[in-house]
Amino acid sequence: MGVFEHINGDGFEQIVFFSDDRSSLRAIVAVHSTALGPALGGTRFWPYPNEEAALVDVLRLARGMTLKAAAAGLDLGGGKAVIIGDPKRLKSEELLRAYGRFISTLGGRYITAEDVGTSLADMDIVRRETRWVTGCSHTYGGSGDPSPVTAYGVLQGMKACALEAFGAAELKGLRVGVQGVGKVGYALCGYLAEEGAEVIVTDVDAGNLARAVSDFGVETIPLDRIYALDVDIFAPCAMGAVINDHTLSELNCRIVAGSANNVLARDEHGEKLKDLGIVYAPDFVVNAGGIINISDELQGYNRERAIKRVESIFETLQSVFAIAREQDMSTVAAASEYAYERIRKISRLRLVRAADNCPAPRVEP
């Protein structure tokens, strides 16, 4: 399938392929929308089986970032980048600096940050070649690791879901199954433990499991049993597409809310969750704490201001649930409508401002 067949009809503004033989860099940047501002999205470093798989992933992720930034009330658009390869084998200072130089050629249309396979330390290296990067260390005026703030936003989203499902924004005594206890999932376990929730976790990495058990006293469960686990909340915090044709029938929860991107394999699975009576917190709303946090760096990072904005995820989800009830639609459809309506309104406002600032042409007699 060709590149234009992938993007046709989806409104992508720009797809850029980068290659540097000396450092073995092969990267793709997708700018989905700059209607609200420059596109902000992380850099995923992953051993994709081929270039087409990488392209499909970066387009899917970039589209999600447009919705995430819009729903979060940010003056930012959506974009994403992928670096093709095994980060444990290929990642080097040379590669990251070459990548930074390429990002700089986009002139600020795309601003990057860390994602799966990249870290705060990597962004510091990229920052040495371009200013269009966020999520850097405090040394560079950054906000540090965004994972705990992302987890804090998920916690706010869970409380909104609990209010919707059970009538009280309380997590104490609720059973929560967390799928994936990497950086964000681990931090989420800490918050849940503080709230008094009963936490059961699973992960492909035994070290991650051991750390969560040691630090928070959580229970563990095999990977293939997490979906059917009898819990109040299922929290997917690993890779995407975990709600699919195979897993839907296994679910034994009242709420799905986690930090993973693209939780639904297809949007129609949101309708099926609705039919099952399961409250779904759309991923691009509930996991927006990270982008809210790093976006604050663009105006000079202030943690108190950033955390205050992250807490607004609770109110955003309340608005999404209200739209879903009023229009009898799935929460993912309601969240998309919520985000795109903001894009439409602000885009019109900017067009009006542009017209007001453009003097009428003079007509010579």
Secondary structure, 3 states (H helix, E strand, C coil): CCHHHHHCCCCCCEEEEEEECCCCEEEEEEEEECCCCCEECCEEEECCCCHHHHHHHHHHHHHHHHHHHHHCCCCCEEEEEEEECCHHHHCCHHHHHHHHHHHHCCCCCEEECECCCCCHHHHHHHHCCCCCECCCCHHHCCCCCCHHHHHHHHHHHHHHHHHHHHCCCCCCCCEEEEECCCHHHHHHHHHHHHHCCEEEEECCCHHHHHHHHHHHCCEECCHHHCCCCCCCEEEECCCCCCECCCCHHHCCCCEECCCCCCCECCCHHHHHHHHCCCEECCHHHHCCHHHHHHHHHHHCCCHHHHHHHHCCHHHHHHHHHHHHHHHCCCHHHHHHHHHHHHHHHHHHHHHHHHHHCCCCCCCCC
